């Protein structure tokens, strides 16, 4: 299997072997998804969870919150994700955590950590770091871990990995997708992942509340620099009025980015008593540098940061100023 492993991988392949050796020696493993988890983090975790379950390796998938994306509930072992830390574990695996802060917990430094990630902002905080910012998703990196080590990919694992790649690449529309990505996706379909079924479960189960809050968010659109920069906001009272979840309005940012004239867009809203900013860009504008100015991070064309202040309009102006400086 290893001799047939062909990829544009920037990871030291010896780390795939070292990671598997650590897994095989461990008595109990904690898989950690990042705070405010998305499909890539959860799918990567569940791919590993299904592998461990099928091989009788004791483990837990942990997220600091019990508030998980309900549209992922069709994935095998989704219902096993817990917000309760086990009393004992001798190995931790983080998935899709761009910084150690994204774990949401502090780990004992004596416990080894395998760090699977694809964020540019990742500073190799693990004992073993399997990090490649050029990959479409963390799920694609986990796929490489499976293939390099000759691990069997079941239908449940294939479905989880497909979801992570599909969602984090915005349905294969980002530049991080290359011929290797599509080769992997093709293999996952061969292993049992159904593209049409997954797309329907991810994209066609919206709540009514989503369509009540999206118009409010879009109505907040402000354009700057002759329309090259766009921003939207979501006020706390809009969620109360519509009954929407914060995830219900995430598509608004992609809708702004779909406008031909817009090159950079950002979205400001209050989540869990902090102001969260998501940034997107087209072409050669690196929004991870903008997020980095505010202790955030992410990818070249997709990044984010948070502020302790809840003054949405003030934060909108602060972020706008930084974007204008970056795009001069």
C-alpha positions as a Markdown table, in Angstrom:
| # | Residue | x | y | z |
|---|---|---|---|---|
| 1 | Unk | 0.0 | 0.0 | 0.0 |
| 2 | Unk | 2.8 | 2.5 | 0.9 |
| 3 | Unk | 4.7 | 2.0 | -2.3 |
| 4 | Unk | 1.5 | 2.9 | -4.3 |
| 5 | Unk | 0.9 | 6.1 | -2.2 |
| 6 | Unk | 1.1 | 9.0 | -4.7 |
| 7 | Unk | 0.2 | 12.5 | -3.6 |
| 8 | Unk | 1.4 | 16.1 | -3.5 |
| 9 | Unk | 1.8 | 15.7 | 0.3 |
| 10 | Unk | 3.9 | 18.2 | 2.2 |
| 11 | Unk | 3.7 | 16.1 | 5.3 |
| 12 | Unk | 6.8 | 14.0 | 6.4 |
| 13 | Unk | 5.4 | 10.6 | 5.6 |
| 14 | Unk | 7.3 | 9.1 | 8.6 |
| 15 | Unk | 4.8 | 11.0 | 10.7 |
| 16 | Unk | 2.0 | 8.8 | 9.4 |
| 17 | Unk | 3.8 | 5.8 | 10.7 |
| 18 | Unk | 4.7 | 7.4 | 14.0 |
| 19 | Unk | 1.1 | 8.5 | 14.5 |
| 20 | Unk | -0.2 | 4.9 | 13.9 |
| 21 | Unk | 2.4 | 3.5 | 16.3 |
| 22 | Unk | 1.2 | 5.9 | 19.0 |
| 23 | Unk | -2.4 | 4.9 | 18.4 |
| 24 | Unk | -1.6 | 1.2 | 18.6 |
| 25 | Unk | 0.3 | 1.7 | 21.9 |
| 26 | Unk | -2.4 | 3.8 | 23.6 |
| 27 | Unk | -5.0 | 2.4 | 26.0 |
| 28 | Unk | -7.6 | 5.2 | 25.7 |
| 29 | Unk | -7.7 | 8.0 | 23.0 |
| 30 | Unk | -9.4 | 11.4 | 23.1 |
| 31 | Unk | -10.3 | 12.8 | 19.7 |
| 32 | Unk | -10.8 | 16.5 | 20.0 |
| 33 | Unk | -12.9 | 18.6 | 17.5 |
| 34 | Unk | -12.5 | 22.3 | 17.5 |
| 35 | Unk | -14.8 | 24.9 | 19.3 |
| 36 | Unk | -17.8 | 25.7 | 17.2 |
| 37 | Unk | -17.2 | 22.6 | 15.1 |
| 38 | Unk | -17.8 | 22.5 | 11.4 |
| 39 | Unk | -18.2 | 19.5 | 9.1 |
| 40 | Unk | -14.5 | 19.1 | 8.4 |
| 41 | Unk | -13.6 | 18.8 | 12.1 |
| 42 | Unk | -16.5 | 16.5 | 13.0 |
| 43 | Unk | -16.1 | 14.3 | 9.9 |
| 44 | Unk | -12.4 | 13.9 | 10.4 |
| 45 | Unk | -13.0 | 12.9 | 14.0 |
| 46 | Unk | -15.8 | 10.4 | 13.1 |
| 47 | Unk | -13.7 | 8.8 | 10.4 |
| 48 | Unk | -11.1 | 8.0 | 13.1 |
| 49 | Unk | -13.8 | 7.1 | 15.6 |
| 50 | Unk | -15.3 | 4.5 | 13.2 |
| 51 | Unk | -11.8 | 3.1 | 12.6 |
| 52 | Unk | -11.2 | 2.8 | 16.3 |
| 53 | Unk | -14.6 | 1.3 | 17.0 |
| 54 | Unk | -14.2 | -1.3 | 14.3 |
| 55 | Unk | -10.8 | -2.3 | 15.7 |
| 56 | Unk | -12.0 | -2.2 | 19.3 |
| 57 | Unk | -9.7 | 0.7 | 20.3 |
| 58 | Unk | -11.1 | 2.5 | 23.3 |
| 59 | Unk | -11.7 | 6.2 | 22.6 |
| 60 | Unk | -14.1 | 9.2 | 22.9 |
| 61 | Unk | -14.8 | 12.0 | 20.4 |
| 62 | Unk | -15.0 | 15.3 | 22.4 |
| 63 | Unk | -16.3 | 18.7 | 21.7 |
| 64 | Unk | -16.5 | 21.3 | 24.5 |
| 65 | Unk | -20.0 | 22.2 | 23.5 |
| 66 | Unk | -23.1 | 19.9 | 23.1 |
| 67 | Unk | -24.3 | 22.3 | 20.4 |
| 68 | Unk | -23.3 | 20.4 | 17.2 |
| 69 | Unk | -24.4 | 20.9 | 13.6 |
| 70 | Unk | -27.6 | 18.9 | 13.3 |
| 71 | Unk | -27.2 | 18.4 | 9.5 |
| 72 | Unk | -24.3 | 16.0 | 10.2 |
| 73 | Unk | -26.5 | 13.7 | 12.3 |
| 74 | Unk | -26.6 | 11.1 | 9.5 |
| 75 | Unk | -22.9 | 10.3 | 10.0 |
| 76 | Unk | -22.1 | 7.0 | 11.8 |
| 77 | Unk | -21.2 | 7.6 | 15.5 |
| 78 | Unk | -22.3 | 11.3 | 15.5 |
| 79 | Unk | -24.5 | 10.5 | 18.5 |
| 80 | Unk | -21.4 | 9.3 | 20.4 |
| 81 | Unk | -19.8 | 12.8 | 20.4 |
| 82 | Unk | -19.6 | 14.0 | 24.0 |
| 83 | Unk | -18.9 | 17.2 | 25.9 |
| 84 | Unk | -17.7 | 15.2 | 28.9 |
| 85 | Unk | -14.0 | 14.5 | 29.3 |
| 86 | Unk | -13.1 | 11.0 | 30.2 |
| 87 | Unk | -11.3 | 10.5 | 33.5 |
| 88 | Unk | -8.3 | 8.9 | 31.8 |
| 89 | Unk | -6.7 | 9.0 | 28.3 |
| 90 | Unk | -3.1 | 8.5 | 27.3 |
| 91 | Unk | -3.3 | 10.0 | 23.8 |
| 92 | Unk | -5.1 | 13.0 | 22.3 |
| 93 | Unk | -5.8 | 13.6 | 18.6 |
| 94 | Unk | -6.9 | 17.1 | 17.5 |
| 95 | Unk | -8.6 | 17.5 | 14.1 |
| 96 | Unk | -8.9 | 20.7 | 12.2 |
| 97 | Unk | -7.6 | 22.9 | 15.1 |
| 98 | Unk | -5.7 | 25.8 | 13.6 |
| 99 | Unk | -4.3 | 26.8 | 17.0 |
| 100 | Unk | -4.1 | 25.0 | 20.3 |
| 101 | Unk | -6.7 | 27.5 | 21.7 |
| 102 | Unk | -9.3 | 25.9 | 19.3 |
| 103 | Unk | -9.2 | 22.7 | 21.3 |
| 104 | Unk | -11.2 | 24.5 | 24.0 |
| 105 | Unk | -9.4 | 22.7 | 26.8 |
| 106 | Unk | -5.9 | 22.6 | 28.3 |
| 107 | Unk | -4.2 | 19.2 | 27.9 |
| 108 | Unk | -1.7 | 17.8 | 30.3 |
| 109 | Unk | 1.7 | 18.3 | 28.7 |
| 110 | Unk | 2.7 | 14.7 | 29.5 |
| 111 | Unk | 0.0 | 13.4 | 27.1 |
| 112 | Unk | 1.1 | 13.1 | 23.5 |
| 113 | Unk | -0.9 | 14.9 | 20.9 |
| 114 | Unk | -1.4 | 14.0 | 17.2 |
| 115 | Unk | -2.3 | 17.2 | 15.4 |
| 116 | Unk | -4.2 | 16.7 | 12.1 |
| 117 | Unk | -4.8 | 20.0 | 10.4 |
| 118 | Unk | -4.7 | 22.1 | 7.2 |
| 119 | Unk | -4.7 | 25.7 | 8.5 |
| 120 | Unk | -1.9 | 28.1 | 7.6 |
| 121 | Unk | -2.1 | 29.5 | 11.1 |
| 122 | Unk | -1.1 | 26.1 | 12.7 |
| 123 | Unk | 2.2 | 26.4 | 14.5 |
| 124 | Unk | 2.8 | 22.6 | 15.0 |
| 125 | Unk | 1.6 | 22.5 | 18.6 |
| 126 | Unk | 1.4 | 18.7 | 18.6 |
| 127 | Unk | 3.8 | 15.9 | 19.5 |
| 128 | Unk | 3.3 | 14.7 | 16.0 |
| 129 | Unk | 2.1 | 17.3 | 13.5 |
| 130 | Unk | 0.4 | 16.1 | 10.3 |
| 131 | Unk | -0.3 | 19.5 | 8.9 |
| 132 | Unk | -0.6 | 20.6 | 5.2 |
| 133 | Unk | -2.1 | 24.1 | 4.4 |
| 134 | Unk | -2.3 | 23.2 | 0.7 |
| 135 | Unk | -4.9 | 20.5 | 1.3 |
| 136 | Unk | -8.6 | 21.1 | 0.7 |
| 137 | Unk | -9.5 | 19.9 | 4.2 |
| 138 | Unk | -8.4 | 18.1 | 7.3 |
| 139 | Unk | -10.5 | 15.2 | 6.0 |
| 140 | Unk | -8.2 | 14.9 | 3.0 |
| 141 | Unk | -5.2 | 14.6 | 5.3 |
| 142 | Unk | -6.9 | 12.0 | 7.4 |
| 143 | Unk | -7.6 | 10.1 | 4.1 |
| 144 | Unk | -3.9 | 10.2 | 3.4 |
| 145 | Unk | -3.2 | 8.8 | 6.9 |
| 146 | Unk | -5.5 | 5.9 | 6.1 |
| 147 | Unk | -4.1 | 5.2 | 2.7 |
| 148 | Unk | -0.4 | 5.5 | 3.6 |
| 149 | Unk | -0.8 | 3.1 | 6.5 |
| 150 | Unk | -3.0 | 0.6 | 4.5 |
| 151 | Unk | -6.0 | 1.0 | 6.8 |
| 152 | Unk | -9.3 | -0.3 | 5.5 |
| 153 | Unk | -11.8 | 2.4 | 4.6 |
| 154 | Unk | -15.4 | 1.2 | 5.3 |
| 155 | Unk | -18.5 | 2.8 | 4.0 |
| 156 | Unk | -19.0 | 4.7 | 7.2 |
| 157 | Unk | -15.4 | 6.1 | 7.1 |
| 158 | Unk | -15.7 | 6.9 | 3.4 |
| 159 | Unk | -18.9 | 8.8 | 4.0 |
| 160 | Unk | -17.4 | 10.9 | 6.8 |
| 161 | Unk | -14.2 | 11.7 | 4.8 |
| 162 | Unk | -16.3 | 12.7 | 1.7 |
| 163 | Unk | -18.4 | 15.0 | 3.8 |
| 164 | Unk | -15.4 | 16.8 | 5.2 |
| 165 | Unk | -13.8 | 17.3 | 1.8 |
| 166 | Unk | -17.0 | 18.3 | 0.2 |
| 167 | Unk | -18.0 | 20.8 | 2.8 |
| 168 | Unk | -14.7 | 22.5 | 3.5 |
| 169 | Unk | -13.9 | 22.9 | -0.2 |
| 170 | Unk | -17.3 | 24.5 | -0.7 |
| 171 | Unk | -18.4 | 21.6 | -2.9 |
| 172 | Unk | -15.0 | 21.4 | -4.6 |
| 173 | Unk | -15.0 | 25.0 | -5.7 |
| 174 | Unk | -11.8 | 26.2 | -3.9 |
| 175 | Unk | -8.4 | 26.4 | -5.3 |
| 176 | Unk | -7.0 | 23.9 | -2.8 |
| 177 | Unk | -8.8 | 21.2 | -4.7 |
| 178 | Unk | -6.4 | 19.5 | -7.2 |
| 179 | Unk | -6.3 | 16.3 | -9.2 |
| 180 | Unk | -5.2 | 14.4 | -6.1 |
| 181 | Unk | -8.3 | 15.6 | -4.3 |
| 182 | Unk | -10.6 | 14.3 | -7.0 |
| 183 | Unk | -8.7 | 11.0 | -7.1 |
| 184 | Unk | -9.4 | 10.6 | -3.4 |
| 185 | Unk | -13.1 | 11.6 | -3.7 |
| 186 | Unk | -13.4 | 9.0 | -6.5 |
| 187 | Unk | -12.0 | 6.3 | -4.2 |
| 188 | Unk | -14.3 | 7.3 | -1.4 |
| 189 | Unk | -17.3 | 6.9 | -3.8 |
| 190 | Unk | -15.9 | 3.4 | -4.7 |
| 191 | Unk | -15.8 | 2.7 | -0.9 |
| 192 | Unk | -19.5 | 3.5 | -0.5 |
| 193 | Unk | -19.9 | 7.3 | -0.2 |
| 194 | Unk | -22.9 | 8.5 | -2.2 |
| 195 | Unk | -22.5 | 12.0 | -3.6 |
| 196 | Unk | -26.2 | 12.6 | -4.2 |
| 197 | Unk | -27.3 | 11.3 | -0.9 |
| 198 | Unk | -24.7 | 13.3 | 1.0 |
| 199 | Unk | -25.4 | 16.5 | -0.9 |
| 200 | Unk | -29.1 | 16.1 | -0.1 |
| 201 | Unk | -28.5 | 15.5 | 3.6 |
| 202 | Unk | -26.1 | 18.5 | 3.9 |
| 203 | Unk | -27.8 | 21.0 | 1.7 |
| 204 | Unk | -31.6 | 20.3 | 1.6 |
| 205 | Unk | -32.6 | 20.2 | 5.3 |
| 206 | Unk | -32.7 | 23.9 | 6.1 |
| 207 | Unk | -34.8 | 25.3 | 8.8 |
| 208 | Unk | -37.6 | 27.9 | 8.2 |
| 209 | Unk | -35.7 | 30.2 | 10.6 |
| 210 | Unk | -32.8 | 30.3 | 8.2 |
| 211 | Unk | -34.9 | 31.9 | 5.5 |
| 212 | Unk | -36.2 | 34.4 | 8.1 |
| 213 | Unk | -32.8 | 35.6 | 9.2 |
| 214 | Unk | -30.9 | 35.5 | 5.9 |
| 215 | Unk | -32.8 | 38.5 | 4.5 |
| 216 | Unk | -32.0 | 40.5 | 7.6 |
| 217 | Unk | -28.3 | 39.7 | 7.2 |
| 218 | Unk | -28.3 | 40.5 | 3.5 |
| 219 | Unk | -30.1 | 43.8 | 4.2 |
| 220 | Unk | -27.2 | 44.8 | 6.4 |
| 221 | Unk | -24.8 | 44.7 | 3.4 |
| 222 | Unk | -22.3 | 47.6 | 3.2 |
| 223 | Unk | -20.0 | 47.9 | 0.2 |
| 224 | Unk | -16.7 | 49.8 | 0.2 |
| 225 | Unk | -13.8 | 50.6 | -2.1 |
| 226 | Unk | -16.1 | 50.8 | -5.2 |
| 227 | Unk | -17.7 | 47.5 | -4.2 |
| 228 | Unk | -14.5 | 45.5 | -3.9 |
| 229 | Unk | -15.1 | 44.9 | -0.2 |
| 230 | Unk | -18.4 | 43.9 | 1.4 |
| 231 | Unk | -19.6 | 43.3 | 5.0 |
| 232 | Unk | -22.7 | 42.0 | 6.7 |
| 233 | Unk | -23.7 | 41.7 | 10.3 |
| 234 | Unk | -26.2 | 39.7 | 12.4 |
| 235 | Unk | -27.6 | 41.3 | 15.5 |
| 236 | Unk | -28.4 | 39.3 | 18.6 |
| 237 | Unk | -32.1 | 40.4 | 18.5 |
| 238 | Unk | -32.5 | 38.9 | 15.0 |
| 239 | Unk | -31.8 | 35.5 | 16.3 |
| 240 | Unk | -34.4 | 36.0 | 19.1 |
| 241 | Unk | -37.0 | 37.3 | 16.6 |
| 242 | Unk | -36.5 | 34.5 | 14.1 |
| 243 | Unk | -35.5 | 31.5 | 16.3 |
| 244 | Unk | -32.5 | 31.0 | 14.1 |
| 245 | Unk | -29.3 | 29.4 | 15.1 |
| 246 | Unk | -26.0 | 31.2 | 14.4 |
| 247 | Unk | -25.2 | 28.6 | 11.8 |
| 248 | Unk | -28.4 | 29.4 | 9.9 |
| 249 | Unk | -26.9 | 32.6 | 8.5 |
| 250 | Unk | -23.5 | 31.4 | 7.5 |
| 251 | Unk | -24.5 | 31.1 | 3.8 |
| 252 | Unk | -25.0 | 34.9 | 3.7 |
| 253 | Unk | -21.2 | 35.4 | 3.5 |
| 254 | Unk | -20.9 | 33.0 | 0.6 |
| 255 | Unk | -23.8 | 34.8 | -1.1 |
| 256 | Unk | -21.9 | 38.1 | -0.8 |
| 257 | Unk | -18.8 | 36.5 | -2.2 |
| 258 | Unk | -20.8 | 35.3 | -5.2 |
| 259 | Unk | -21.2 | 38.9 | -6.3 |
| 260 | Unk | -18.8 | 39.5 | -9.2 |
| 261 | Unk | -17.6 | 42.9 | -8.0 |
| 262 | Unk | -16.8 | 41.7 | -4.4 |
| 263 | Unk | -13.2 | 40.6 | -3.8 |
| 264 | Unk | -13.2 | 40.5 | 0.0 |
| 265 | Unk | -16.2 | 40.0 | 2.3 |
| 266 | Unk | -16.5 | 39.7 | 6.1 |
| 267 | Unk | -19.3 | 38.8 | 8.5 |
| 268 | Unk | -19.6 | 40.1 | 12.1 |
| 269 | Unk | -22.0 | 38.6 | 14.7 |
| 270 | Unk | -22.1 | 37.8 | 18.4 |
| 271 | Unk | -21.7 | 34.1 | 19.3 |
| 272 | Unk | -21.2 | 32.8 | 22.9 |
| 273 | Unk | -20.6 | 36.3 | 24.3 |
| 274 | Unk | -17.9 | 37.3 | 21.9 |
| 275 | Unk | -17.9 | 38.9 | 18.5 |
| 276 | Unk | -16.9 | 36.5 | 15.7 |
| 277 | Unk | -15.6 | 37.7 | 12.4 |
| 278 | Unk | -15.4 | 35.5 | 9.3 |
| 279 | Unk | -13.5 | 36.6 | 6.3 |
| 280 | Unk | -13.4 | 35.4 | 2.7 |
| 281 | Unk | -11.5 | 36.5 | -0.4 |
| 282 | Unk | -11.0 | 35.8 | -4.1 |
| 283 | Unk | -7.7 | 35.6 | -5.9 |
| 284 | Unk | -4.5 | 36.8 | -4.3 |
| 285 | Unk | -5.9 | 38.6 | -1.2 |
| 286 | Unk | -4.7 | 36.8 | 1.9 |
| 287 | Unk | -7.3 | 37.3 | 4.6 |
| 288 | Unk | -5.4 | 35.0 | 7.0 |
| 289 | Unk | -3.1 | 38.0 | 7.5 |
| 290 | Unk | -6.0 | 40.2 | 8.4 |
| 291 | Unk | -7.3 | 37.7 | 10.9 |
| 292 | Unk | -3.8 | 37.3 | 12.3 |
| 293 | Unk | -3.7 | 41.0 | 13.2 |
| 294 | Unk | -6.5 | 40.1 | 15.7 |
| 295 | Unk | -5.0 | 36.8 | 17.0 |
| 296 | Unk | -7.1 | 34.8 | 14.5 |
| 297 | Unk | -6.0 | 32.7 | 11.6 |
| 298 | Unk | -7.1 | 30.3 | 8.9 |
| 299 | Unk | -6.4 | 30.0 | 5.2 |
| 300 | Unk | -5.4 | 32.3 | 2.4 |
| 301 | Unk | -8.9 | 32.9 | 1.2 |
| 302 | Unk | -10.9 | 32.0 | 4.3 |
| 303 | Unk | -10.1 | 33.0 | 7.9 |
| 304 | Unk | -11.6 | 34.2 | 11.1 |
| 305 | Unk | -11.0 | 35.9 | 14.4 |
| 306 | Unk | -12.9 | 36.9 | 17.6 |
| 307 | Unk | -13.2 | 40.0 | 19.8 |
| 308 | Unk | -14.1 | 40.3 | 23.4 |
| 309 | Unk | -16.1 | 43.5 | 22.6 |
| 310 | Unk | -19.7 | 43.0 | 21.6 |
| 311 | Unk | -19.8 | 46.3 | 19.7 |
| 312 | Unk | -20.6 | 44.9 | 16.2 |
| 313 | Unk | -20.5 | 48.3 | 14.4 |
| 314 | Unk | -17.2 | 49.3 | 16.0 |
| 315 | Unk | -15.6 | 45.9 | 15.1 |
| 316 | Unk | -16.9 | 46.2 | 11.6 |
| 317 | Unk | -15.0 | 49.5 | 11.2 |
| 318 | Unk | -11.8 | 48.1 | 12.8 |
| 319 | Unk | -11.8 | 45.1 | 10.5 |
| 320 | Unk | -12.6 | 47.2 | 7.5 |
| 321 | Unk | -9.7 | 49.5 | 8.2 |
| 322 | Unk | -7.3 | 46.5 | 8.3 |
| 323 | Unk | -8.7 | 45.1 | 5.1 |
| 324 | Unk | -8.2 | 48.4 | 3.3 |
| 325 | Unk | -4.6 | 48.6 | 4.5 |
| 326 | Unk | -4.0 | 45.0 | 3.3 |
| 327 | Unk | -5.5 | 45.6 | -0.1 |
| 328 | Unk | -3.8 | 48.9 | -0.9 |
